[in-house]
Amino acid sequence: GALQLYDDTFDAHIAQIGAHKITGAAAYWDPSSGRRGRDGSVCVILYRDDASRCIFIHDILYMTVSDGDTHPLAHQCDCVLEFLSRYNMRRITIETNGIGNALPEIMRDAATRAGIPITITRITNNRPKVDRILDAIEPTLAAGRLYAHRKITQTPFVAEMMGWSPIGTGHDDGLDAVAGAITIAPTPVRPAGHAPRAYTANTNFNV
């Protein structure tokens, strides 16, 4: 199977991406300090069509901070809140291994300051990263049911996919975040109402 690309927006009024009826959504943050030379700090938003078992990686935020930033986690929280607000997401799961342990409280403080209501779920991953990536991504990808919005080709994610190996040492932070987002229980999605629909092209390509 190959990663399928799409151009459609998520239409909240009818809860669809193209012809796919969306039943669930998830936001997942695999954090790091964001400094150069460290693991990447990556937040993923994805949607699910459980009837066809298709998964749509709708957007990925890769974050970096300058070496002189004295509040790197707080500034990342502000970036993630803006990212979530762009898609009207009010729930996020944060991986709290290591540096992420303090993030839920920092995130709540940032959300309070911004006046944004948010629900945060903590998760700790003890399984090897390679196993998490293989178990979550490989079956969906092999079946041709893993989709990514075309804007994701402007991020490091596709290069991570192309260069990834279970025994490799390359970058895999986006893959790990996507695996986390696939694995968690999604937030149910229902149509918001019947408003005029903005039609966009629905063109899928393989990469």
C-alpha positions in Angstrom: 0.0 0.0 0.0 1.0 3.6 -0.4 0.1 6.9 1.4 -2.9 8.4 -0.3 -2.9 12.2 -0.6 -6.0 14.3 -0.5 -6.9 18.0 -0.9 -10.3 18.2 0.8 -11.0 20.2 3.9 -12.9 18.7 6.8 -16.6 19.9 6.4 -17.8 20.1 10.0 -21.4 20.7 8.9 -21.8 17.2 7.4 -18.8 15.7 9.1 -17.1 14.6 5.9 -13.8 14.7 4.1 -14.7 14.3 0.5 -17.0 11.4 0.3 -15.8 9.9 3.6 -18.1 10.3 6.6 -15.9 11.2 9.5 -16.8 9.4 12.8 -13.8 10.4 15.0 -11.0 12.9 15.5 -7.8 12.9 17.6 -5.1 15.4 18.5 -1.9 13.9 19.9 1.3 15.7 21.0 4.6 13.9 21.4 6.7 16.6 23.0 10.3 17.4 23.4 12.3 20.5 24.2 12.2 21.5 20.5 15.9 22.4 20.6 18.1 21.6 17.6 19.7 18.2 17.7 17.0 16.8 20.0 13.9 14.7 19.2 11.3 16.7 17.4 8.2 18.1 19.2 5.3 17.1 17.0 1.5 17.5 17.3 -0.9 15.6 15.0 -4.5 16.1 14.1 -6.2 13.2 12.4 -9.7 12.1 11.5 -11.2 8.6 11.1 -13.9 7.0 8.9 -14.6 3.9 10.9 -17.0 2.5 8.4 -14.3 2.1 5.8 -11.5 2.0 8.4 -9.7 4.9 6.7 -7.5 7.3 8.7 -6.8 10.9 7.6 -3.7 12.6 8.8 -5.1 16.1 8.4 -2.2 18.3 9.7 1.1 18.0 11.6 2.8 20.7 13.5 6.6 20.3 13.9 8.0 22.7 16.5 11.4 24.1 17.2 12.6 26.7 19.6 15.7 28.8 19.7 18.5 27.8 22.0 18.1 31.0 23.9 14.4 30.5 24.7 14.0 30.3 28.4 10.4 29.0 28.3 10.4 26.5 25.4 7.5 24.4 26.7 5.3 27.4 27.4 5.9 28.7 23.9 5.2 25.3 22.4 1.9 25.2 24.4 0.9 28.5 22.8 1.7 27.1 19.3 -0.3 23.9 20.0 -3.3 25.9 21.3 -3.3 28.0 18.1 -3.0 24.8 16.0 -5.9 23.1 17.8 -8.1 26.3 17.5 -7.5 26.3 13.8 -9.4 23.0 13.6 -11.8 23.7 16.5 -10.3 20.9 18.5 -10.9 21.0 22.2 -9.3 17.7 23.3 -5.7 16.7 23.2 -3.6 13.7 24.4 -0.1 14.5 25.6 2.6 11.9 25.9 4.0 12.5 29.3 7.2 10.4 29.2 10.2 12.4 30.3 10.0 16.1 29.5 6.2 15.8 28.9 5.4 15.1 32.5 4.9 18.8 33.4 3.2 19.7 30.1 -0.4 19.2 31.0 -0.3 21.8 33.8 1.7 24.2 31.6 -0.9 23.6 28.8 -3.8 24.3 31.2 -2.3 27.6 32.3 -1.7 28.6 28.7 -5.3 27.7 27.8 -6.7 29.6 30.7 -4.7 32.7 29.7 -5.9 32.4 26.2 -9.5 31.8 27.2 -9.6 28.5 25.4 -11.5 25.5 27.0 -9.5 22.3 26.6 -9.5 18.7 27.9 -6.2 17.1 28.3 -5.5 13.4 28.5 -2.1 12.2 29.7 -0.5 9.0 28.3 2.7 7.2 29.1 4.2 4.9 26.5 6.4 2.1 27.7 6.5 0.0 24.5 9.5 0.4 22.1 8.9 3.2 19.6 9.6 0.8 16.7 6.8 -1.5 17.8 4.3 1.4 18.3 5.0 2.6 14.8 4.8 -0.8 13.1 1.6 -1.9 14.9 -0.3 1.4 14.4 0.8 2.5 10.9 1.8 -0.5 8.9 -1.6 -2.4 8.7 -3.5 0.7 7.6 -0.8 1.7 5.2 -0.5 -1.8 3.7 -4.3 -1.8 3.2 -4.2 1.5 1.3 -6.4 3.2 4.0 -3.9 5.8 5.3 -4.5 9.2 3.9 -2.6 12.5 4.4 -3.6 16.0 3.4 -1.4 17.4 0.7 -0.1 20.2 2.9 1.7 17.5 4.9 4.1 17.0 2.0 5.6 20.4 3.1 6.6 18.9 6.5 9.3 16.3 7.3 6.7 13.6 7.6 6.8 12.1 4.1 10.6 12.0 4.2 10.4 10.2 7.6 8.1 7.6 6.0 10.3 7.1 3.0 13.5 6.8 5.1 12.1 4.8 8.0 13.4 1.3 8.9 12.8 -0.8 12.0 16.6 -1.0 12.5 17.4 2.5 11.3 18.4 5.5 13.3 16.7 8.2 11.2 14.2 10.8 12.3 10.8 9.3 13.3 9.2 11.9 15.5 6.3 12.5 13.2 5.8 8.8 12.7 5.7 8.2 16.4 3.2 11.0 16.9 0.9 9.7 14.2 1.2 6.2 15.7 0.1 7.7 19.0 -2.9 9.5 17.4 -4.0 6.3 15.6 -3.8 4.3 18.8 -5.8 6.5 21.2 -9.6 6.4 21.5 -10.9 9.1 19.1 -13.3 11.9 20.1 -16.7 11.1 18.4 -17.6 13.4 15.5 -21.1 14.2 14.4 -22.4 16.6 11.7 -22.7 20.1 13.2 -25.6 21.1 11.0 -26.7 21.8 7.4 -24.9 24.8 6.0 -24.0 25.4 2.4 -21.1 23.2 1.6 -17.8 24.5 0.1 -16.9 22.1 -2.7 -13.2 21.3 -3.3 -11.4 18.9 -5.5 -11.1 15.3 -4.4 -8.0 14.0 -6.0 -6.0 11.1 -4.5 -2.4 10.3 -5.5 0.1 7.8 -4.3 3.5 8.7 -3.1 
